[in-house]
Amino acid sequence: MLNRSHTRTRRGLLTAVTAAAAVLSMVAAAPADARGAHRHAAETGQTYYVSPSGSDTSGGLSSGTPFQHIQKCADVMVAGDTCMIESGTYQETVVPAHSGSSGLPITYRAAAGAKVTISGASSVAGWTQVTGADVTTIGQSDPYALNSAFSDAVAAGHVWSTGVDLGSDPSTVQVFTDKQMDIEAQWPYPGLDLLNPTIEHAGAGSADATIDDASLTRPAGYWNGARALTGYWYVSATTTVAASDAGSVTLAAAPPCVHKVVPTDTRYSLSGKIGELANPGEWFYDPTAHRLYLYSTDSPAQHTVEAKARQLAFDLTNASYTSVVGVDLFASTIRTGSTTSHDTLDTITGSYLSHYTDITQGTTDCGSSVDRGISDTGIVLNGTNNTIVNSDLSLSAGNGIALGGQNNTATDNIIHDVDYMGTYAAGIAVMGNSQTVMNNTIYRVGRSGINLQWGTNAGLTADKDRIAYNDISQYARLSLDTAGIYTCCGADMMGTSVDHNLLHDGTPTPGVTPFAVAGVYADNGQSDLVIANNVGWNNLQGTVMLNGLGSGSYNNGVYNNTGGMTMMYVKGTNQSTGTKIYNNIGTITGSDGATDGGLLMSNNLDPTVDPLFVDAAGHDYELTAASPARNQAIPLAGINDGSTDAVPSLGAYQYGAPKWTAGARR
């Protein structure tokens, strides 16, 4: 355990809830396959048609006279109407003029068999090959471009450029070649897989705001003004380089939260210098000259090169009872608003949902860095009673899905390769309260699969969340002190249930000191959680981790989990009053003296006893007939029902009961 010199407080985005009465919530049994429940009622209104070959003056009332833009549908449709979208790529942000109503939604739907893509990118053309004379001109304002890796790439004929206005901030620029994201020129060259990048670590002698590294061979002054990304422990951050020399760079500000560069453990990269434009898939943008440079072994004119131009495919901020069905999103996303209700997103395939590379945005406080992207990236569902279902979402600097507001639902989605900037964004970021996150498959994420926070909404009565039957893996790829399902800090969770999840294969970045990677992690004083029937493997701290630092770990129920657990800061006087740890299988680290803090432990399988699982090597943790975990559990209604034995079993699978499954049901 790292002895933290500070207590992380509740993040500033959310309003803390005052303590409520501690009542343990019983976990309901798995629902029947509910995919059919999300089908939409037959629309009774007018059907309009859209095709890229259509005309917005055609009337749009038949497939033979379609509109050209989806926005034209959005302008004219009223409750009960449908927009049938034919195959094609639509470069627009759709802003509905009207809402549907109960039983009469407004629906935007891909036509049968159609491949519909709503793109936030626009084509970039007019490429010319960069010459030695161009390098000489560039060298007049940036002498470090001369005799650099960039000038070598130009001499080899691999650099091209074009004039295009992509704004004044290179950290928001996103460039694609043949639908794959290119990367900003940087050192070290990370490769094109941002969830498995080449990593450089600060060397011996690094301290405070200075990175020492013998691999920094560029001359004195080369890196001045560059953007620096750092990552250590639980925080990723960006700042600029104030000064540089061969072998070192000094940052304008030490990394927030930890306030220092840590030798061997702080990862870093440097960008914003054209001299690094020397590798496949890289670009450099000059915002003053409005010029984009691209490394390519052949002419970019032979490829489809695009740049992000729009953030949103659908802006549903003021549209309720609206459904979007069967469309693809490229380099764009969908957002609802605080007053939006009863919107449904069904069978959405989205890639490159959100992008940014400046995390800290000039601030030096801790919260602004770790919170970057939590509330405003990925598919954003604010408001109430909105749903995203049956969707495939990937490739986002921030979230796959953000659930704000209250009573919103994410179910049967597959989410992967998100949070590639390594902040507290997640596969699914759960804010507000009364949210339902069930039967999702989430893998390859920078930090947590699900980031479970808490907040209240004015005028609405708060209630518990349900996080259940999710399959989450390959988390903690760019950040530590996290979990497949991570929740923090100092909140009363009102009986929120985290149950029946598969949580496995946490994968910390190689080369760092690993710390605190668990299946479910209730960090810094979370209370009134039910953590039950979860299964985990290949997690450093086991399936469940409780950390009572700060406000204490109160009134939590940790029942029938398989895979072990870790407890910290629960032994102080009244530090864990009301917490019960019953019926679990696996080593419990930190249990010595834990009851001194007020928690109760009982009927957990002795870790020296073999549970006799069906196939532990194959991760089948059901119990064999000879298992000593049979007939040993404290009966807990709604938690460990279903055993064919007289007494329930320990662990997450009841002997004789049908085996529950997790993940998207497809």
N, C-alpha and C positions, 0 to 999 in steps of 0.2 A: 504493500500500500504506500503510495506517495503521500507524504504528509503535506497537505495543502495549507498554504499560509493564509488562505482566504476562504470565505464561504461564498460560493456562487449564489447569487440571489435570483429570484424569479425573473425571467427575461422581460424586458420592458414592453414588449408588444401586447402582452396579455394582462388582464386585470385579475389579481389574486382573489380567490373566493374565501370568505371567512369560514372558520371551522364549523362544520355541520355535525350532527349527531352521528356517531360511528355505528353503522349497521352493516354487517357483512351481507353482501348480495350473493344469492345462490345463482349458479351458472345454469342457464337453460340448455337443454339437449340440442344437438345439431338440427337445424331446420331441414326440411326436405329440399331437394334441388329447386331453387327458386327462380331459375332463369326465365321460365315462362311468365313469372309475375311481372316482369319488366316490359312485356310486349305492350304496345300502345293500343288503346281502344280505336275502333274504326272511326276515321274522321268522317264527319257528315257535311263538311263545307266544300269549297271550291278547290280543285287541284290545278296548280300552275306548273309549268314545265320550264326548265332552263337547260341550255346547251351552249358551249362556246361558239357554235356556228349560228346562234340565234340573234335576235334583235330586240332591244328593250322597248321598241315601239310596235312589236308584233302582236301584243295582247297576251301571249304566254298561256293560252287556254288549251292548247293541244301539243302533242309531241311534234307536230308538224309546224307549229308556229311558236317556238319557245322564246323566252327571254334569253338575253346573252349573259346577264349577271345575276347571281343569287341575290344581290342587294335589291334588285328590282322586285323580286318576290317579297323580300322583307319590307319593302315600301307599301305593298298593296294588301298583304295577307292580314286577315282578321281571324278571330277565334274559330277553330275548326278547319282552317285551310291547311293545305299541304303544298310544299314546294318539292317537286320531283326533279332531281338533278341528274342529268346525263353525264356520261364519261367526259373527263377533261380536267385540266388544271385551271383553277380560278384564283387569280391574284387580286384578292380583295379582303377587306374586313367587313363582315356583314353585321349591320346594326339594325335590329328589328324596330319597326315603327310602332308595333302593337304587341300586346300580350295575348295569350290564349286565356281560356277559363277552365274551370273544373269540368272534366269530361269532354272538353273541346280544345285540346291543345293546338297550337300552331306547330307544324312539323316540317322540318327540313330533312329530306330523305334521299339517299342515293337510289336511283332507279334500279330495278332488278338487273343484276349482272353488271352494273356500271362501276367503273373505277373512277372515283371522284376525289380529287386532291385540292385542298384549299391551301395555297402557298403564301408564306410571308416573305418569300425571296423574289428578287427581280434579276433578270439577266444582266450580265456585265460583258460588254463587247469592246471592240476597238483596240485590241491588243497589238503592241509593237514590241520587238525584241530590244532589250536594253543593251547598249553598246559600251565600249570602253570610254567613249566620249561622254556618255551619260554619267558614268561613274566619276569622271573628272569634274563634271558640273556639280554633282551631288557632294563631292569632296570639298567644294568651296564653302558649304555651310556645315558639313560634317566630315572633317578631315579623317575621322576614324573609319570612314567607308572605304578609303583607299587602302590597298594592301590588306584586305580583310577576306574572310570567307565569302562574303558577298561579291567582292570584285573577282574572286576566283570563279564563282558560279557564273558570273556574267561572261568571263573569258571563255568558259565552257559552253556558252550559248543556252543556259538554262534559266534565265531570268527574263520576264516579260512585264510590261506595265501598260496601264491605261488610265485616262482621266475619268474620275467618277467621284461624285460628292457622297461620301458615306458618313457625313457629320463631323463633328469636332473632337469626338472622343473615341480613340482606337479601341478602348476596352469594351465598347458595345458592338464593334464590327464583327460580323460573322460571314465567312466566305465558304462557298461550296464548289467542288468540282465533281461533276457527274453524281450529284446528290449526296456526296460524302463531305463532311466538314473538314476544311483545311484548318491549320493552326497558325497563330501569330508566330512570327520568327522569334525564337528564344533560345536561351542557353540554360541547362543542357537541352539538346533536341529531345523532346519527350516521346517521340513516335506519335502515331495517330490514334492510339487507344488511351484516352485520358483517364480511364479507370485502372490502367496498368502502365503508368508512364515510367520512363527512365528517370530515376531520382538522384539528385545530388544533395549531400548532407554537409552542413557546416563542419569545418574541421577543428582540430585542436587549436586552442587559443581564442576561439570565438567567444564573445561575451557582450552583454548589454545590447547595443544596436549594431555591432560589428560582426561580420561574417569573415572568418579567415579560412582560406581554402587554397591549397597549392595548385588546384586545377584552374583557378582563375588566372589565366595567362594573358588576358588583354592588357594593353598598356594603361598607365595612369590616366585617369580622366575618362576612359572609354565608357564606363557604365554610368557616369554622372547623368542624373535625370531619368534613368531607366525605371521601369516599374518592377518591383520585387514582390514575389509571392513567397510567403513562408508558411510552414505548417509544423506545429508541435503540440503534443498532448491532445487537447480537445479543440484547439483553435487554429483556423487558417485565416490569414490576413494578407493585405497588400499595403505597400507604401512605396515611396520612391527612394532612389539612391542619392544620398547627399554628397558622397565623395567615394572615389575608388582608386585603387592602385593595383599593380600586379600582385595577386595573392590575397586581396581583400576588397570588400565593399562595406561602406558604412551607411546604414539606413537613416532616412529622415526621422524615423521614430522606431523605437524597439517594438517588437510584436506585442499587441495588446493582450490583456488577461494575464500572461505569464511574464511580460515585461523584460524579456531577455532572449538572446539567441543561445541555444544550448548545444554545445559541441556534440557531434555525431548523431544527435537526435532531431535537430531542426532541419527539415527539408526546405529547399528553396529553388527558385528559378528566376531568371532575369529576362525581361522583354522590353521592346520599345526601341531597339537599335537595328537599323537596316544592315549593319555589318554581320548580323546573324542569319540573314536570309540565304540559306545555303543547303537546304534539305528538302526532300520530297514533301509536298503537301503544305508548304509554308507560304505565308504572305506577310507583307509589310504595308502599312497604310500611312501616308504622309498627309495629315489633316490640313496642313497649311497650303500645300500645293494641290490638294484633292486628287492625289494620285495613288493608285493601288499597284503594288508589285507582287508578282506571283512566281514561285519557283515551279518550273515545268520542263520536262525533258523534250516536249514537243509543243507546238503552238497551242495556246489555250483555245484558239478558234476551232480546234479539232474536238473540243469538249464542251459540255454545258457548264459554264461558270456563272455563279449567281452570288448575290449578297443579300443579307437580310434587310428588308425594307419596311416590314410591318410586324408588330408584336402579336396581333390578334387575328384569328380567323373569324371567330364570332365574339362580338361584344354583347353579352346578354345582361349587362348591368341593370337595365330597366325593362327586362322581358321575363315575365313569369309564364308558367304553364306552356313552356316551349320545349320541343324535343328536337335533337339533332341526332340522326341515325345513319350509320354506315358510311361515314365520310372519313377520308384520310387528312391529316394535318401535316404540313411540312414547314419547318422553321416558323411556327406560329402556334397559338394555343387558344383556349376558350376561357372566358371569365364571366362569372355572374356577379351580382351586386348585393349589397347589404339588405335590400328590400326584395330581392328575387326569391321566388318560391315555386316549388313543383316543376322545376326544369329537369329534363332527363337527357343525358348523353349516353348513347347506346352504340356499341360496336364501333368505337372511334379507334383508328390507328394513327398514332401521333409520333413523329420523330423530330428531334431538335426543337423541343417545345420552348425552351427559354435559354438565353445566353447572356453571360457577362463574364468579365475577367478581373474587374476591380471590385474586391470584396469590401474594403474598408471605406472607400470613397472619401478619403481625406480625414476621417475621424480617427481618434486614438482610443476611444473607450471600448471596453470589452464587448458589451451587448450589441453594438452596431455591427461588429464583425461576425460574431457567432450567429446572429439572427438574420444575416443577409440571405434573402431568398425564401425565407420560411413562408411568408404570407402572400407573396405576389408572383410566384413562379410555378411552372407546370400548369395543369388544368386547375383553375381556381374556382372552387364552389363556396361562395359566401351565401348569406341569406338562410332560408329554412326549407327543409323538405326537398332538397335537390339530390339527384342521384347520378352517379357515373357507373356504368355496368358493362361487362363483356368487352372491355377495351384493352388495346395493346399500346403501351406508352414507353418511349425510350429516348435517351440522349437529351439530357437537360443539365445545365449548369446548376440548377436548383432542384425543385421537386419534380416528381412525376405527377402527383395530385396534392393540392392543398384544400383541406376541409376547414373553412371558417364557419362563423355563424352557429347554427344549431339544427339538430335533427337532419343532418345530411348523411348520405350513404355512399360508400365505395365498395363494390362487390364484384367478384369474378373478373378482376382485371389482372393483366400481366404487365409488370413494370420492371425495367432493368436499365442499367447504365445511366443512372441519374446521380445528381449531386457531384458532378465531376470537379467542382471547386472545393469540396470538402467542408462545407459549413454545416449548420444544424438543419439545413434543408434535408429532405428525405424522399424515399420512395413515396410515402404518403405522410404529409405533415398534418397532424390532427390538432386543431385549435378549438376554441369555443368549448362546447360540451354537448352531451346527448348525441354524439356521432356514432355511426355504425361502420366498422371496417371489417368485412368478412370475406373469406374465400378468395383472397388475392395471392398471387405469386409474385414475389419481389426478390430480385437478385442483382448482384454487382452494383453496389451503391457506395458513395464516398464515405458516408458516415452510418446512419441508421436506416433500417428498412422502414420503420414507422417511428416518427418523432411525436410522442403523445404529450401534449401540453394542456393547459387548462385556462379557460377564460369564461367570463359571463357576458350576457347580452342584455342590454337595457330593455326592460319590458317583458322579458321571457324568464320562465322558471327554469333554473339549472337542474340538470339530471346527469346520471352516469353515462359514460361511453361504453361501447362494447367492441372489443378488438379480439376477433376469434377466427379460428380455422384458416389462418394465413400460413403460407409456406415462405419463409424468409431465409436467404442465404447470402454468403459472400458480402457481408457488411464490414464496416471499419476499414475500407481499403485506403482511405486517405486521412483518417482521423481516429484517435483513440478515446478511451473513457466513454464507451458507447455500447450499443447492443442492437440486436435485431429489432427489438422494441424498446425504445428509450424514453423515459419520462422524468421530468425535472421541473421545477424545484420548489419545495416548500408548499405544495398545494394539497388541499383536501379533495380527493378525487371522487367523493360521494358514492363509493361502491363500484366504481368503474371496474369492469371485468376484462381481464386479459387471459383468455382461455383457449385451449385446444389449438395452439399454434406449434408448427414445426420450425425450429430456430437452429440453424446449423451452419458450420463452416465459416465462422468469422475469419476474415483474412487480412490481418494488419499488414501495413506496408513493410516489406522486408528491409532489414537494416536499422530498425528503430527498436528501442526498449519497449516491448509490448506491455500494455496495462489495461485492465478493466474492459475486456470484451466479453459480454455475456449474451444470453438469449433474451431475457427480459431484465432491464436494469431500472430500478426505482432509485433515482439519485437525489442526494441532498434533501432528504426530509419529505419524501412523498408519503401521503397517508391515505387510509381508507381505500385500498386497492384489493381486489380479489385476483390473485395470480394462481390459476388452477389448471391442471391437466395439460401443461405444456411439455413438449419433448425437445431436448436439445442435444447436440453433439458437436465436438470440435469447437468448443468455446472455452477461452482461457479461464473464466470465472464461473463456468457452469451455466445451467439453464436459467437460474434466477440470481439476481444480485440486489441486495438491499444496502443502501448507504444512508444512515440517519444523520449525517453531518448537518449541522445547522438546526433545523426545527424538529428533528427526530423522526423516526420511522414508526408511526402510530397506526394501530387498528388495521393493519394489513393482514390478509389471509393468504398464506402460501401453502396450497394444498395439492397433493397428488401430482406433483411434477416429477419428471424423470430426467436425470442428467446432472444432478448436483446443484449446489448454490454457494454463494459467498455473502457474508454479512460484515459490514463495517459500521463503526460508530453507533452501535446498538446497546452497548454495555453500561453506559453512564446512567445515573439515577433517572428513572422515568424516561429514558431515551427511546424505548420501544414498547411502551405500555399498550396493551390491547392487540399486539401483533401475535398471530398464531401460525406456527409452522408444523403442519401435520401431514403425515402419510406420504412423504416424499422418498424417492429412491435416488441415491447418489451421495457423494461426499459433500458434507456441509462444512466449508471453511469459515473460521471465525465463530464457531459455536461455543468454544470454551468461554464460560462466564457470560454468555449472551443473555441468559435469563436474569442476570443482575439488573438489566435495563427494563425489565417488566414483561418481556415477551414470553410466550409459552411454546415449548417444543415437545412433541409427543408422536410416537408411532412412526418415526422415520427409520428406514431400513439401515441397520448397521453397515457402514461402507465396507467392512471386511467380509461381509456375507455376499456371496454371488447371487444376484437376483434370478439367475437362470432365465434369461430372455430367450425368445424364439431364435433370433439371429442377430446378436449385437453387432457383429462384424458387418452385416448387411443393413444395419440400422432398423431392424424390426424389433422394437422393444416391448412387444406383447409378452405375456407371461406364459411359460410352459406349465404343464400340469404339475411338475415338481417344484415350482417356484416357491421360495419361502415368503414371498410378498403376498401370497394369497391369504385371505381370511385374517388380515392383520390391521386393517385400517379403522380409524374412527369413522363411523358412518356420518356422512354429511349430505343431507338431502339436496339434490340438485347438483352436487359436486361429484360424488362417486357412486351414483346409482348404476344398476345394470349388471352387476356381477351375478353369475349363476351360483356363487357360493353363498353361504349363510351370512357371511360378513364381507364387506367390500375389500378390494385389493389395494395395496399400496401402488403408487405410481399412476401414470396417465392412462393406462389401458386396463379396464376391468376384465378380470378373467371370465371368459364365456360370452362377453358382450360383443356385438359387431364392432370391428375396428373402425374408429373414426378416421377420416382423411382430411387433409388440408390443402389449400391452394385453389387456384381458379378451376372451376368445374367445366372442362371442355374436352 
